[in-house]
């Protein structure tokens, strides 16, 4: 069997066998197959897609390419959540302590940024001292002790996905449904959770552009999970505008903290409460989704969720004293206000382009070797549906480096302002 024949087969739109996929992943593990051949196959998959059977084989090969975490030592149902990524998506940092404070066991592995999105690990590492690397035993012990741990995948866990994840980021092969499904579900399965809630996003700021594509991806992941013995639900959510007001690592942690303090954007809060409701229900801590919502709301309003957030960050080495002065925590050396050149109503926000501007400011990676400016990013001052006057501040750009003038116009062009009023968009399209 030769890798070049496997690439050609997929290039021609033919279905790969389980043996061929196993040959590829085994070669990736033992380094007998070079990265350039893997990236060639990834591009062929983007163009020619994979069947459900191929995607399942790929998921299983990812899963068995490294260790798996046995969470049976943790009492109760272990719940996990995964988002397919979007601009300004900081939901993990909010809903995880809500669920944990309500008694749920949140044992979560997260990833770094892909393309224009910021990964949860990148955001958490904006907190000085936060340790994303725990041993399996430390991970288990922490969840037993405080109900929550959020870590990165180690070299011993779904190794093949970790390698391919990094290659996809820099080869324009991120937005492929089978590659996303295999990556997400292999990590969820290896992480050992009993119940998984998927937040599958659609729209310009997400990898899936339509509700239909997002639903198809969600159904594939649900099928994979259930076939391997996990309870899986999926929320289909709108990413045609960034989630919340903050884009960028420290800025998003700051917005997550404000939300946990009951001072955050209401759309972001509501999404996190609904997601928490499903996690609490499937974790057998609420008799219904509605009861789960009330429990999540009480946990948030009482301050217990924020207390759990501080306990979690401190348990993983984070310096929580930086939260005493959030302005200092997010302070960047350079800031620039983008002001409206016209009056009207905000009809649309080009979330993808805003994510790209944020990346150019330093909040994301153009290549795998790039370092991230934790202070860089964008604060949005307007939401879709808002009335706008000439001179209103639409957004503020932040960076540790001087901000190029071109980013003012690039950002302004992301705001589609029309003369007629428009209703605010619906955030959650469906729950599967």
Protein Blocks (a to p, Z undefined) as FASTA:
>chain_A
ZZklmmmmmmnopacdfklmmmmmmmmmnopacfklmmmmmmmmmmnopafklmmmmmmm
mmmmpccddfklpgcjddddddebiehiaklmmmmmmmmmnopacdddddddehjbccfk
lmmmmpghiafbdcfklmmmmmmmnopacddddfklokllmmmmmmmmmnopmbgfklmm
mmmmmmmmmnopabdcddddedjkbmblbfklmmmmmmmmmmmmmmnopacddddddfkb
cehjbecjklmmmmmmmmmnopacfklmmmmmmmmmmmmmmnopafbfklmmmmmmmmmm
nommmmmmmmmmmmnopafklmmmmmlmmocfbdcddddfbecddfbdcfklmmmmmmmn
opacfbfkbccdfkgccddfbdehiacdehiafbdcddfbdcdfklmmmmmmmpccdfbd
cddddfblbdZZ
